[in-house]
């Protein structure tokens, strides 16, 4: 097997381990606040919101730094440093005694957690150009699987062994990812000479000046904005369908996971899909169908239809990120791919910050069902942007 394929598969495995550990915290960290002495429901909700949201905010600020550092020092080195730091941070989380201590560690977690951007950059660099879409789609599968497995695994572990012990289990998974990266992932890094060290702010401005990269950042922002906005609302919507059943949490988890599994399946098959459709066509069709299936979820008569529409919806969404990342990889110089993915990852993470805020406001003022329409609108905006700003000539030039 070629070296780049071995590296890719090990990177996907490590991404699943890291994603499971990082995303898995979300399923029980809000509940852990009660164990830290916060008994008032309003105060508990405030702390839970801060503790959950601060990580995306600090990660958005830190990702460009990790990307630029990887371009200078090598992406394997960055992956090792990130995994080691996250292992220490999650271990310390098992020892916290106050909500503020947990908030501080969650903020630090975001600062040291630029794993996805570093992984994407390494995949883009080590993979031959003709296999770039396949490789980025395969890596996206690891991202989706980690995000899908994490909350389920985290919730089960927290119920069975306790909150603090679950932090330690996730720290052990990150340590395993560190060992796999150190032993099995190989990078022949040769830094390219630079005329002068460029500031991160200057590099950020450079990428925002590229129309195609700017468009891909907007696409990724709206995808994250839509998905994270609907995530907290969907369990409440399911409750309205099935009532106060004893298995409400399980049903909600399955409904959420269905979309993730479908997205992972599509991402894994991007290499085949792109043989039939151009990246422009993939973005147009995928975003339009995603919007339609969000509207279909609004009209779902029962939870079975909701699950079916979630599956088709996830399949449509699963092709968007790999195509956007492939276009970014081809649109920037090799020596700037690390910071390119750092900047785009930061911008897309801001969708994680604003999505829940906007959907929460809409749910409070217009009702839960309004979030399906706002989410659909986000994907229709992607369709319109791609149709008007991304030409087929540009795609044919680079692909």
Buried (B, 14 or more C-beta within 10 A) or exposed (E): EEEBBBBBBBBBBBBBBBBBBBBBBBBBBBBBBBEBEBEEEEEBEBBBBBBBBBBBBBBBEBBBBBBBBBBBBBBBBBBBBBBBBBBBBBBBBBEBEEBEBBBBBBBBBBBBBBBBBBBBBBBBBBBEEEBBBBBBBBBBBBBBBBBBBBBBBBBBBBBEEBBBEBBBBBBBBBBBBBEBBEEBBEBEBEEEEEEEEEEBEEBBEBBEEBEBBBBBBBBBBBBBBBBBBBBBBBBEBBBEBBEEEEEBBEBBBBBBBBBBBBBBBBBBBBBEBBEEBBBBBBBBBBBBBBBBBBBBBBEBEEBEBBBBBBBBBBBBBBBBBBBBBBBBBBBBEEBBBBBBBBBBBBBBBBBBBBBBBBBBEBBEEEEBBBBBBBBBBBBBBBBEBBEEEBEEEBBEEEB
